[in-house]
């Protein structure tokens, strides 16, 4: 079967060639023209009257025209036809061939439509015995119609061209770009046979998949539930941070059920035209009902599902009309039997309560960040098509990437593959994965950045301060890596990893984290008695922890066990502050007290372990990056394990070949492997120095 688009292109190409051929024929006719000479002589009115009176004309025919009379006739004897007018219609070659004089008996002329002139012609014809014939006025119906309808046809053609241009190849989806289909849904139906996503492709969400098994069974065999009077959830709301696999879960449900899958974004419902959103919702559900059972997936539903009454247009707001239509379609009089509506959002707190009631989105599934086992499973899924070296331990990588969601882990392995491909390697090594992890967390390394000796020393003692405080306060966290290599905006950073899986944070843990973050500023003040801007990011993280302790966790004796803020309810409400100004002052005082206590704790630790702090700082100045094994050795013995001397290289401009060789050398350089601890769950805390 030929593609309709190919047929359309064939027709258009054929029409183009036909027009081109006609154009060439017209040009040839204009250039060559007829080679025969004209056999009719054109007379002026005076010549005609004279020849008629001189009895040179045998017969004439008179036909009324538009304001004139067209007169044709025949001479009694052939007359010379040597005027120039006959050559004008002969073309280029006809003019060259018609230089010789010719004879003709026929003539033509025109006289004005004046009654006296016609009377004189009739009288002269009678006197000269000339045959006179009259004809009725010619009816030029088609010419008149063409002149009348041509502007209309041109306007219709222009309008059709504009509409075709607006449609602009939008044949891939319903409604496309056609202005006449603006009320059609933009949902893209997917053929069940083309959906290859299954539950085994979704890792790190085992509990979520168990919640969705009932939906799959209902779509496969609805009678199993209906005969027992059971009602399957009409809607399933997937809530969670971006990148956790909400859309992938919905596709897996459709793939396991082998039913049509309609995917659309919440913002696709709303246009500049009033009523378009509601029309698209109706069209979407009507289309899905025709192929039921089916799944409708609405991504970012908070774009149209926000609580009503908050829009600028009140009850007539276009977004609210769209929401009302969704509510009606999900649980209205008509019903949507066989249609499962799945939606994804990371702001379920702003959704309208009517959307979340039983009968609509009556099942809410939290798709959160995966734990260490989930991250390992996700890494295994994304590593299926990647040749990993035997040195890569995905379980260890999972421990080192807490807080990473599925999209982050996929990006991590992709970055590692890119690094390996850049070095023309056949496998992805542990060094590639480790470098990719640093690139994802802090950005690419800038080893060639020129840093003054003073700033480099400040950064080294700053990061060593984080490390020494983290080593002393190691009840909950372990120092994994410390580096002074600039990455992104950070002049250096330290990664702290939790010792084990941790769902709750105690007050002691929070205080230890604040003290660890203050270790950088404390080290600067202890060693150099100066303050730098490098601790700005430390203060930001420490302030967030301290404020959460005071306003959310109830860890302040002065304020007590109350919640004053949370991540969904800002401190500024509709009527101003949600708490008094006195309370706000107490909050600020408590936050300042907690950070100050953390700073004092860090200062005392650095003073007590000054020699160990000095050893770590000097090692950072020499080696730039220290892993867990090296940091522990320096803390316990004051020496590096398997120390090696690094000879500085002379700085000089490099060619392309030299730069590529230098990159290859850096990537293949052997570094000590980090200490492996199979019992720990890792959550890195990045300490970045924004301006160093």
N, C-alpha and C positions, 0 to 999 in steps of 0.2 A: 504494500500500500504506500503510495507516494505521500510524502509529508505535505500538508496543506500549505505550509510556508513556502515549500519549494514550488508548488503549483502557482502560488501568488507571484513568486519571483519570475517564473517562466512566462506568465501572462504579461507582466510588466515589461520584461525584456523583449517579448515578441511585439508588443505595442510600440516600443521604442524603435525597433528596426523598421516597422511599417511606416511610422512617421518619418523616419530618416529616408526611406526609399521614396516616399511621396515628395519629400523636400528636394531630393536630387532630380526627380522627374520634372518638378515645377521649374527648377533652375535650368535644366536642359531645354525645356520648352521656351523659357524666356530668352535664352541665349540663341538657340537655333531657330525657333519659331517655324511656322509653316513656310515652305519654300514656294508654294504657289502664289501667284499674284491675285489681287482682288479683281473681281469681274463686275463690280457695281460702282457706277460713277456717282459721286456726291455733288449735288447742285445746290447753289444758293437759291434763296427765294426769288431773287431777281432773274437769275438764269433760268429757273424753272418757268416763270411766267413768260419770259421772252420766247423760250423754245416751244411753249404751248401755243402761244399766239402765232408763231412761225410754222405751225403744223409739223414740227419735228417729232412730236410725241404721239405714239400710237394708242396707248392706253395708260390709265392711271388708277391707283387704288388709294383711297383715303381712309385712315383709321384714327379716331380721336385718341389722344394721349393725355398726359398730365400737363395741361396748359398749352399744348401744341397739338398740331395735326401731323402725323407721320404719313408721308406720301411716297409711294413707290410706283414704279412704272417701267414702260419699255419704249425705247426710241423706235421710229419707223426705219431708220438706218443706223448702223453701228457708228458710234462716236468715239473720238479719241479720249483715252483715260490716262492722261499724263500728269495729273496733279500729285502733289507730295503727300497728301493725306492718306492715299492708299498704301504708302510705304511704311506708315507708322505701325501697322499691325502685322508686318511681314517678318519681324524678327531680324536678327543680325544678318543671317545668311540670305533671308528673303530680300532684304534691301540691296544686297550685292547682286542678286540675280534679277532684280526688277528695274534695272536701269533702262532697258529698252522700252519703247512706247507700245501700248496695247490698245485694242479696240473692244468696245462693249456696247450692248444694246440696253442694259438695265441701268436704272438710276434710282436715287433716293434723295429725299429732302424733307425739311420740316418748315411749317408755316405756323404763325401764331394763331391761337384759337379766337379768331375775330370773325364775326358773322359776315361782314362785308367782304373780306378776303375770300371766304369760301364761296360766297355768291358770285364773285368775279371769276373764280376758277370754274364753277359750274357753267357760267355763261360762255367762257372761252372754250370749254370742252365741247359745248353744244355747237358753237360757231365753227369749230375746226373738225367736227366729226370725230372727236376723241372719245373712246370708251371710258366711262367713269363708273367706278365701283366703290361702294362704301362698306366698311366693316365696323362692327360694334367695338366699343372700347375694351382693350385687353384687361382681363381680371388677373392681377398678380397676387393671388391669395397667399401662396407659400412665401413669396418675398416679403409681403407685409407681416405675416406671422413670424418670419425669421427676425425681422427688424424689431418687432414688438417683444418677442420672447428671448432674444439674445441676452439682454441685460439680466433677466430673471435667471436664465440658465447659468450665466457667469456667476451670479450671487450664490446659487445653489451649489455649484461646483466649488467655489471658494469656501463655503461653509463646510462642505463634505471634506475638503482637504484639511481644514483646520481641525475638524473632529478626528480625522485619521491621525494627524500629527499629535494631538493630545493623547490619543490612545497609545501611540508610540511604542509598539511592541510589547504592551503590557498583557500579553497573552499567557504569560506564565502563571498568573494567579487570577482569581475571580475578581472582577471589577477592574483589574489592571490599572491603567492610567486613564481610562475612558471617563469623561465627565458625566456621560449618561449612566454609568454604572457606579456612581459615587456612593450610592446606598447599599451596594453589594458588599458582602463580607470579604475581608482580605485574608481570611484563614486559608492556609495552604494544606489541602487534604493530602495525606500520604498513603500510598497504596500499602496494605498490610504485608504484601509479599516483598516490598522494598525495605521494610523496617527490620533490620538485622540485630537490633539491640535487645539483649536478654538480661535477666537478673544477674547472671554470672559476670556480665560486663560492668555491673555496678558494685564496687567494693566499698567497704567501710560504712555500710548502712544496712546492716543485717536486721536490726530491729525494725527499721523503716520498711524494709521489704516484706517482713512478716505482716505488718499492718496492711500492706497492699495486696496480699495473697487473696483475701476475700473479694476484692474488686476484680481480680483476674478470673477467679472461679465464677463469679456472677456473669461476667462477659462471655465466658466460654459456655456456661450452662445455666441460663437464668431460671429454668424450670425447677432446678434443684432448690432454689430459695423461695420461689413464688408459691410452690405447692405447700410449703409450710407457713405461709403468711409472712415471711420475712421481707423486710424492705432494705435493700442495699443502700448505703449512703449515697445521696444524690450528688454530693460534692466532696472533694478531698482537697484540703488546703495544705500545701507544703510550705512550711516556714523555715527560714534559716539564712545564714549569712551568704553573700555571693560566692559562687564557685563550689558549693557543697554538693552539687549534683541533683538539684531539684528537677531540672528539665530532663536530665538523663533518666531519672526514676520514672517520670511520666512516659517517656519513650519506651522504657523497659516494660511497663505495664501494657502499653499498646502492642509491643512486640510479642509478649507472652500470650496476650489475649487474641492476637491475630485479627484485630478489628481496625477500621479506619481511624486515623489520628489527625485531628484538626488542631493546628498550632497557630496562635495569634498573640500579639502583645496587647496589653491594656491600652497603650497609647494609640494603637491602630483604629480603635473605635471612634475616636474624637477627631473631627475635622472642623474647618471654619464654617461649614454649613450647618444650620440648626436642624436637628432631627436626624442627622446622618448616623450618629452613634447608635441610637435606638433601632434604626432601620438595619444597620449591619448586624446587630445582635439578633434580630428576628430572622434575617437571612441565614446567619450562621446556624442557628438552631433548626431552622427548616431544612437546610441542607443536610445536617447531621441526622435528623429524623428519617430522611429518605434512605440512609445507609445503616440505620441502627441495627445492632448495637455498635456504638462508636464512643470515642473519647474526645472531648473538647479540652484543650489545654490553653489556659490564659496566663501568660507570663507577665509578671509585674502588675498584678491586678490592682494594686493600690493606686495606679494611675487613674482608674475610674471608680474604684470601690471605696474611696474615702468617705468618712462620715458625712452625711448630708447636713446642709445648713452652714457649711464652712466656705462655700463658694461665693464669689462676688455677685453672681446673678441670682442668688436666693433659690427658690424652688424652680425657676425657669432655667437654671444653669444647664448647659448642654451635658456636662459630665454627670449631673444628677439624673437627667433624663435617661442617659445610657445605663446608669446604675439601676434605675427603676425598671427598665426593660429586662436587665439581667435577673433581677429579683422575680419578675413575673415569669420569665422563661424557666427558671430553675424550680420554682414551686408555685405555679399559678393554676388557673382553672384548666388550661390546656394540658399541662403536664409534659414531662419529657421522658417517657418510658424508654429504657434502653440507652439513655444518654448519661454518661458519667462525666461530670465537669471536674477537672483538676486545675488548680491554680497555684501559682508560686508567688511568694512575696517575702521580703525581709522586714516589713513594717506591718505586721498584723495588728498592732495596737491602734493604727489609724483607720482600720476598716470599719464600715458601718455595722452596727450590731445586727441589723436585719439580715446581713449577708452571712453572719456566723451562726444564726440560730439553727436548730435541728430542722431538717427538711431541705436545707440548702448546703452550706459548707458545714455539715454536722460532724465531720471527722477532720481533726487538725493534727498534722504530723510534723514534729520538729526534726528537721534535717540539720543537725549541728555539726560542729567540727569533729572529725574522727579522732579516736584515741590512738594509742601507739599500735595496737593490733590492726585497727582500721587503716592507719597510714601505711603499714607494711603491706596489707592486702591491696591497697590502691597502687602502691609502687610496683607490685608484682603484675598488676593488670597493665600498667603503662610500660612495663619493661618486656612485655611479650615479644614485641617486634624490634627490640634493641639488643645487640650482642654485648652483654655485660662480662667484664673480666672477672676471674675468680676472686680478685681482691675486693670486689664490691659486695658489701654485706647490707642487704636492704633492711634487715632488722635494725642494724646500727643507724642507718640513714633515717629510719622512722623515729628512732629515739632522739635524733638530733634536729628534728623538724616539728616540734610541737606548735600548735596553732596553725599549721599548714592545712589547707583544704584540698580537695581533689584537684582543682585547677592549679593550685600552687605546686603540688607534687608533680603533675604532668609537665609544668613549665620547668621544674627542677631537672627532671630527666632529659627534657628536650635541650636545655642549656648544656648539660653534660655531653649529650650527643653532638651538639654543634662544636663544642670545644674539641672533642675527639676527632671530628671530621676536619676541623681546621688544621690539626696536626697530622693528617693522613694516617690515623690509627685505624686498626681493624676492629678493635674492641673499646668499650668504655671502661676506663679504669677508675679506681677509688679516688685518685688525684683529680680526675675530671669531675666526679660527683662532689668532692669537697670544694673545689673551686666554684662549681655551679651553685652550691649552697651559699657561699659567701657572696656571689654575684646577685643572687635573688634577694638576700637579706639586706646587703649594703651597697650593691652596685659593683661595677667592674673596678679592679684594682688600678691605681694610678701610681705605679712604682717609679715612673720617670718624672713625677712632679718634683720640682725643686723646692725643698723645705729647708729653711735655715736651721743651723745646728741648735739654736736656742729653742725654737719651736719644737723641733724633733725631741729634744730632751724633755721639754715640758709635757709633751704627749706621752712619752715613755713612762715618766713617773706618775702621770695621771692614770694611765691604764693599769700600771702596776698597783696603784692604790685600790682600784676596783678589785683586782685579783686578790690582794692580800686580805681585804675585808671579807670577800667571798669565801676565801679559804678558812678564815677563822670562824665565821658565822655559817658553817656548812651543814647545819642540821637539815635544811630543806633543799639546798641547791649546791651544785658542784660547778666549779669553773671549767669550762670546756675549751675555750680558746681565747687568747689575747693577742692583739696585733696592733701595730702602729702604722700599717700600710694604709694610705688614704684610699677610701672607697666612697664614691659619691660625695656627699657633703661632710662625711665623717673623716676626721683626721686619724681615728683609731677607734676600736671598739672591743668590748669584752662580752663573751657569750656565757651566760649562766644557765645550767641545765638542772631541772628538778631531779631529785634522787629517785623518786618513785611517782606513780600516778597520783595526782592530787586534784580532787574535785572541789575541796574547800580550802580556804586560806585563813589561818588563824591570825590572831593579833600579833603574835610573836613573829610569824612568817612575814607579815606586812612590815613590821618594824625592821626586820633584818634586810628586806629588800630596799627599804628607804636608806638604811645605813650603807648598803652596798653601792647604791647610786650616788651617795654623798662621798664615797671613798675617793673619787677623782679630785674634787675640790679640796678635800682635807689633805691629800697628798701634795697638792700645789702649795697650799698654805704652810704645811709642815716643812717642805724642802726649800721653797723659794720665797715664802712669805709674800706671795702675790696671788692675784685672782685673774683668771682669763675667761674668755667667752666660750671656751670649749665645753664648759659644764652646763650649757643652756639646755641641751636635751636631757641631761640627768635631772635637772630641776623640774622640767616638764613632766617626766615620768614620776618622779617622787611626789610632786604636788598632786597628780591624779590619784595616786595610791592613798595619800593622806586625806584628800577630800572625800574619797569613797569611804574610807574608814569612819569619817565623821558624819557624813550625810546619808550613807546607805547601809553600812554594816553595824551601826550602833556601838562603835568601839571608843566613844568619847564619854568620859565620866561627867563632863559638864553639860553635854546635850542629852545624854541618856540614850535609850533604845528607841529612837524614832527614825523614820525615813523622811528626809527633807528633799532629796533629789534622787532621780534614777536616770538611766540612759534614754528612756522614752519621754520623761516629763522634765523639761528644762526648768531652771529656776525662775525664769520669767514666764508667768502665766498670762491668761487673758486679761486679768485685772491687776497686773503688776506682779510683784514678788509674792511667792507662795508662803513666805515666812517674813517675820518682821525684820526691821533693820537691826534691832538689837541682836536677834538670832544670827543674822548675817555677819555681824561683827564677831560674835563668839565663834562662828565657823572659821573665819579668817584667822582668829587667834589660835584656835586648835590646830589648824593646818600648819601654821607657822611653828607651833610648838613641836609637832611631830617631826617636821623636817629638821628643826634645830637639834632635837634629841638624836636623830640619826646622824647628823654631822658630828656631834660630840662623840658618839660611839665610834664612828669611823676614825676620828682624830686620835682617840685613845688607843685604838688597835694599831694604827700606823706607828705611833710613838713606841708601843711595846715591841712591835716586830720590825723595827727600823732596819736591821741588818738583812732580813729576808726581803723586805720591800726594795732595798737597794740592789740585792742580787737579781731580782726579777726585772727591775728597771734596766740594769746594765745588760742583761741578756736580751731584752727587747731592743735596745740600741744596737746590739750586734747582729741579732738574728731576725729582727722585725716581727716575726710571728712565733708564738709558743703554743703548743697544744697541751692537753691535760697532763700527759705523762711528763713533759718537760717542766711544767709549772710545779707539779708535786715534787719532782726531784730537787728543784731549786728551793722549795720551801723546807724540805726535810734535810737536804745535805748542803745546799748552797752551790751545787754544781749541776751542769747540764749532763744528761745521759748521752754518751757517745758524742762528745763535743767535737765539732769540726770548725776549722777556721774558714771564714769567707773572705776572699781577697777582693778588695774593691776594684772596680773596673774604671778605666779612664773614660770620661764622658766625651763623646764625639758624635757628629751627625752620622746617621746610618742611611744607606741606600735601601731600596725595597727588598733586595735579596738579604741584606744584613738584618733588617728588621724582622723579616720572616724567620730567618735562622734563629734570631734571639728569642722570638716567641716560641718556636719549637723547643728550644733549649729549656725555657722556663717551664713549659708544660710537662716535659719529660723528666724534669729534675726530681730526684728521689728525696722525699721528706719522711721524717719519722711518722709512723702510723699512730693515731690516737688510741688511748687506752679503752678497751671494750669492757663494758659492765652490763651484763645481760639482765640485771635486775632493775635497772633504772628507767624511768620515763622522763623524757627530756623536754623541757620548755625553754627555748633560748630567750634571754633578755638582752637585747642589743643596747649597748651604751655607745651612742654616737656623739662625737664632738663636732658640732655643726660648723664651727668656723676655724678649726685648726687644720 
